[in-house]
């Protein structure tokens, strides 16, 4: 504890002017340093690093925000589409009703047509047999 | 604290240290240089007196300058820790300067009407050694503080600036 002091004191100059000058220098430097960096706000040279860090954080956050926005937009568009579709589904019964009415209207016509067709078929089916009989008769007469 | 309060605090502490390390010892040694007790003058040797005053002034100036730097720095800053440690080391040297300059063994001449009657010596070496022990513990403490400030630099800064930002918001 004592040895180092004896060693150090050998190198201390013996002129008072040196100590006065050192006093002035330390006080001046202390004043300048503490005015420049009082410690109540981050030092200016750190602002660059801070800004860069903020930008990086924002960049990291941006994709997430974009994704969320896209999701919201998608959700909105889907909702809009659903809202648009909903009136169509309401209209559908009308069409069905119209179709049903038309069917009802057309059904007797269809039935009549079917009947006519059946009759025609029957007629056609009867005719060949008659014609064949006639031909047989003709051949026999000859 | 802002810049001006910091500087003011530094100046106040510098004044305190100038008073305690320079003015009071200087006045004391000047006073005891020529003391008269019951008409008997007790004279301090001139050579010793000059040496003591020189070293008191030298280390007193350095200690006061470091005290200004130390107390004007923001709390828990590295520069505060550094200068606090330097100040304690200079205090050790200052106390030790009492010893090697001869102030711990002050020798007085008892002079009675021209004739030299005898000598009185005051030995305060043990007191100085006691102080050195206290200062040694303080050096350890300040060293620990400095290491703590360096290691936890980011945490201290974050805490300090967050508090200030909070104040601004309020």
Interface residues (C-beta under 8 A of the other chain):
Chain A: X1 X2 X5 X6 X8 X9 X12 X14 X16 X19 X20 X22 X23 X26 X27 X29 X30 X31 X33 X34 X35 X37 X38 X39 X40 X41 X42
Chain B: X1 X2 X3 X6 X7 X10 X14 X54 X57 X58 X61 X62 X64 X65 X66 X68 X69 X72 X73 X74 X75 X77 X79 X92 X93 X96 X97 X100 X132 X136 X157 X160 X161 X164
